[in-house]
Amino acid sequence: MKNKKLLHIFTLGFALFTMIFGAGNLLIPPLLGLQTGANFSTAIFAFVLTAVLLPFLVVLAIAISGNDFNDLGNRVNKKVTIVLGTIIMICIGPCIAIPRTASTTFETGLKPFFPEMKPYWGSIIFFVITFIFSYKPSKVVDLLGKFMTPILLFLLILLIVCGVINPTTTIIPDKMTMTDSFVKAFLEGYQTLDVLAAVAFSGLIITAAKKMGYTDIKSKTKIVITSGILTICCLLFFYGGLIFLGASSGITNNEIQRSELLIKISENVLGEYGLLAIALCMSFACLTTAIALTVAVGTFFSKMTRGKLSYLLLIILCTIISFILSIAGVDKIIKFAYPALAFVYPITITLVIYIVIFGKKIKNQLPYKLAMLATAVIAFLDVLKLLNLLDNSTLNYLNVIPFFSYDLGWIFPSCVAFLIGLLYSKINAKNKII
């Protein structure tokens, strides 16, 4: 029985890791390490907060609340759940994450070996495979957890261990301060889409856990937490290792393309086999993530429309839209994605954090609604700032808000709004009693 449970933990944990660990997870950390230099340890800590700890809290919050994101969001408001869930699924689905996986696979897995190949041919091959595996969603967790993950893990461990034991060069101090390194890494964690991915994949993991026999809340939560801790350990090791490889790469061009940097690091660490290793790594990581995301998007919108839009139709549409956008290339997709993520990420984080901390004790919806509203307002202003749509006088006024200049201005207003909502609900409850 213990061996069977251990197998379940490893299957679920590795499946969740493989679902989350895709294109951005391989491409973003090395460049972050390159840019932060000697402050790479600070960067690792900050990056782990948004790219490891928060995704785990998402899975935990959903497991506590029910079976999927709808159950979590309904703790606040059903309409808000539909809107936020739709935005999240569009971001991690056909508009950002899935196209990025295909572009990354082409740039690092195919182009180095077939330099004359056009991007659309690489995307066609990628999405045909993705569609075939997405057609049977019930087998996704076993496929990822038992077969594809071990190959990916072996190749990544080989790259990181060799790079840490024999670094390419001594780490050069960077001009970026420790504070700037922390903020940079914290915000770069948004680009991994790990929090949003956890929103989508939690339902798949929880469903798989229930099929394994963990049907009551206690056993389900326990197995999800245990497998989630395994996922955290994997992510922590690989993110830390990749950031260190970037910091010790010896490359001085901070504007180098992410895919090019990863290829050069692989060649420096593993020699002539480095290119092949990273090509296989990237192909497995991106393909598994694209399959899981396509399944999640199809399942979410099929349930939301109560079957009016069939699962098959939805994964076909998702595949076609993702194919069209993937041709733009990785760096353009990442640049395009940042404003959207700067808006949706803080709102999602606010919902998850407050539910995890206060969900069992505070049942009234008002504090959560006000916290999310305050976050949404500040996040919208952050997006306007990113798009250079605010004049200097407005920016000077907004910079009075704590951390606004670091694009983290939503933290303090959300806390204040939550307290106001909590006080109002308690006063209102007392008045009703009287």
N, C-alpha and C positions, 0 to 999 in steps of 0.2 A: 504493500500500500504506500509506504514511504517512497519507494523507488518510482512508483507511478505518479505520485504527487510531485516529486522532483522533476520528472520528465515534463509534467504539465507546466511547472514554473519556467523551465528552460525554453519550452516551446513558445509560451506566451511572451516571455521576456525578450527572447531573440526576435520573435515576430514583430513586436512593438518597436524594437530597436531598428529593424530593417525597414519597417514602414516609415519611420521618422527620418532615418539617416539616408538622405538623398543628395541631390546636386549641390544645394547651398551648404550643406553640412561638410562637404569635402572641399568646396571652393573658398568659402569665406574665412575659416580659421587661419590658413597659411598667410593670406594677405594681411589679416589682422595682426599676426605675429610680426610680419615684416614691418608694418607701420608703427607698432608700439615698441619694438626693439627690446631694450633692457627692461622695460616695464611689462614684459610678456606675462609674468605671474599675476600681476594686477588684471591684465586683460583676460586671463584664464578665469579668474574668480568672477569678474563681472559678466563674462560671456556665459558662464555656467548658470548664472542666476536666471537669465532669460531663455537660454537654450536647453537647460537640463532641469533645474528645479521647478520652474513654472509649468513645463509640460507634465511633469509628474503630478503636480498639484491639480492640474486639469483632470487627469485620469482618476485621481483620488476623489475629487469633488463629484465627478460624474458617477463613479461607483457608489458613493455615499447617497447620491440623490436618486439614482435609478439605473437605467440601462443605456441612455444616450444623452446627447447634448440637450435635447428637448426637455428631458426631466430636470436637468440642471437649470436651464433658463426659465422653466415654469415656476421655479421658486421665486422669481421676480415678476415676470409678466409673459403671458403666452405670445402676445403680439411682438414684444421685444425679441423673444426667442426666435420667432420666424424671420424677422428682419435681420438680426445679427447672424443667425445661422446661415441665412442665404448669402450674406456678404462674405462670411468666412469660407463657405463652400466655393463661391466664385473665385475667391483669392487663391485658395489652395488647390483649386481645380483647374478649369480651362484657361483662366486668365493669367496666372503667374506660375504656380509651382509645377504643374504638369508640362507646360511648354519649356520651362527651364530645365527639367530633367532630360528632355529630348535634345535640347541645344547643347547641354553639357556632354551628353554621350557622344554627340557628333564631334565636338571640338577636342575632346580628350581621348575618345575611344576609337573614332573612325578617321578623322582628318589626318592625324599624324601618319597613319598607314596608307591612306588613300587621299593624298593632297589635292587631287583633281576632282574629287567627289563634290557634288553640289549639296548644300544643306538640306534641301527638300528630299533627296534620296535617303539620307540618313534618318530623317524624321519619318518617312514612309515605312522603312524597315522597323523602326522603333515602335511606331503606333500600331502596326499590324500585330506585332508580338504582344503589345499591351492589351489590345482588344481581345485577342484569343484567350489570354489568361483571365481577363476581367469578366468574360462571359459566364464563368462558373465561380461566383464569389464565395461559395461555401468551402472551397478548397484553398483559399488564399492563405489563411493563417498557417496551415500545415506546410504548404509549399514554401512559404517564406521562412518559417521557424526551423524546419527540419533540413531543407536542402540548399537554398540559396544563401542563407546567412553564414553557415560555416565557411564557405568559399570566400565571401566578403571579409569576414573576420580574420581569416588566415592572412590574406593579402595585406590588409590594413595593419595588422600587428607586425608583420614582417617589415613593412615600410617604416613604421614608427620606431620599433625597437632598434633597427639598424641606424636610423637617423639620430636617435638619442645617444646611442653608444659611440657612434663616429660622426659627430656633427660636422657639417661642411666647413664652418668657420666659427670664430669667436663672435658672440653676440655684440653688435655695435650699439652703444647708447643712442637713443633717438631723441629728437627735439621735443617730442610729445611728453607733456608732464604726466604725473601719475593720475591726477584727476581727469585730465583729458583722455588718458588711456582707458580709465574706468568707464567714462561716459561713452566713448567710442565703441568699446566692446559690448557694453550693455545694449546699446541701440543696434549694433550689428547682429545681436542675437535675434532681433526681429526678422532679419532677412533669412534666417534658417527656416522660418515658418513653423518651428517646432510646436509652439503653443497652439496654433491653429490646426496643425496636423494632429495633435493630441485630441482636439475637439472632434475631429472626424474619425480617428482610429479607435477611440475609446469604445465606441459602440461595437466595433468588430471584435475587439479583445474581450469585452464583457460577454458578448454573445458566445464567443468561443469557450469562455470559462464556464458558462451555464451549460453548454453542450457536454463539457467534461464532467458535469455533475455538481458544480458549485452554484446551486440555485438560490439558497437563502442569502440574505444580505450579509451576514457575518462571514460565511465561508467565501462568498464572492469577493467581498472587500479584502479579505485576507490574502487570497490568491492573487488578486490584482495588485495589491501593495507589494507583495513579495516579488512578483515578476517585474513590477515597476522599478524596484530597487536594483534588480539585475540590469535593467535597461539603463538606469542612471549610471551605474558603474561602467558600462560599455561606453556611453556617451562621454563621460568624464575623461576616461582614458584616451579616447580618440580625439576629442576636442583639444585637450591639453597637449597631446603629442603633436597634432597638426599645427597648433599655434607656435609651439617650440620649433618645429621644423621651419616655419616661416621666419621666425626671429633669427635662426642660425643658418639661414640659406646663403648668406653672403651677397645677396642681390641688393643693389642700391636703388633701383628704380621703383619707387613707391606707386607709380602709375601703371605698372605692368598688368596685363590682363590676368584675371584670376586663373583661368585654365592654363595659360602659358606658364605661370608661376608654379602651379602644381606639377606640370610636366617636367620642368627644370629641376625641381626638388627631387622628383622620383628618379630622374636620370643621374643626379648627383649622388643619391643615396644607394641606389641599386644598380648603377652602371647601365650596361646595354639592355638589361632585362627590366629596367625601371619603367620604360615606356609601355611595355606589354603589361606589367603589373598594374599600373595606374589605369590603363585602358580597361582591363578586366574589372578592377575595383569600381571604376566609375560606371561601367555598363551594368553591373549587378546592382549597385546602390541606386542608380537612377531608374532602372527598369522595375525593381521591386517597389520603389516608392510610387512610380507612375501607376502600376497595377493597383496598389492599395488605394490610391487617391481616386482613381477612376471608379472603383467599386464603391468607395465611400460617397462620392458625388451622386452616382446613380441611385444608390440606396436611399440617400437623404431626400432627394427631390421626388423619388417615386413614393416614399412614405408621406411627404408633405402634400403631394397632390392626390393622395389616397388612391394611387394606381392609375389616375387619369393619364399620366405620362408614364409609360412602361419603362422598366429598368433597361431593357435592350435599346429603346429609342434614346434614352438619356446617355448611355455610355457611347452610343454612336455619335451623338451631338458633341459630347465632351471630347471625344477623340478628334473629331474634325476641327473644332475650334482650337484645340491645343496644337494640332498640326500646323494650322495657319500661323499662329502666333510664335511657334517655336523657331521659325525661319529667321526671326529678327536677331537671334544670338543671345548668349548669356548675359553679357554686360548691359545690353540695352534693356533686357527684361528686368534685371535687378534695379537699374536706374528708374525704370517706369514703375516698378512695384513699390518703391520706398514711400511715397506720399500715402498710398492706400493703406500700407501696413502701419504707418505712423498714426493713422486714425483708428483702425480696427483693433490693433494690438492692445493699447491702453484700456479700451473698453472691456475686452475679453479678460485681461489681467485683473481688472477691478472686480468683475463678476466672480471670477474664480477665487481670488484671495479672500474676499469678504465672506463668500459662502463657506470656504474651508475653515476660516477662523471663527466666524459667528453663526454659521448655518444651523447648528444644533440648538443654540440658545436663543437666537433672535429669529422669530418666525414671521414677524411683520414685514411686509414687502417694501414699505415706504423708504427705510434707510438705504436699501439696496438700489431702489429706483433713483433716489436723489444722488447717490454716489456715482452711478453710471451716467446720469445726466450731466453732472459736473465734469466728469472725465471726458464725455463726448464733446462738450463745449470747448474745453481747453485743447483737446486733441484736434478739433477742427481748426482752431487758431494756429496750432503748430503746423498743420498742413498748409495753411495760408502763408505762414512764414517760410516754409520750405519752398513754396512756389514763388517767393518774392512778391507777394501781393499785399504786404503790409508796409506802410511807410515808417520812417525812423521814429517819429513821434509816438506812433502807436506801439512800436516795439519797445521803446523806453518805458512806456506805461505798463506794458505787459511783463516786462522784466522784473517788476516789483514782486510778481508771483514767484515764490521759492522754486528754484530749479528750472524755470521757464527757459532761461538762456541755454540750458543743456538739453532742451527738448523733453524734459521730464516734469513739466509744469502741472500735469494732471494729478500728481501724487497728493499734494497738500489740499487742493480744493475737494478732491474726492473724500478725504478723511473728514473735512469740515462738514461737507454735505451729509455724510453718513451719520455724524454725531447730531446734526440738526434734525434729521429724519427720526433718529432714535429718541431724542428728547421730546419731539413733537408727539410721537406715537405713545410714549409713556404718559405724558401730560393728558393727552386725549383719552387714554384708557382710564386714568384716575377720575377725570371729569365724568365719564360714563358711569363709573361705580358710584360716585357721589349723587 
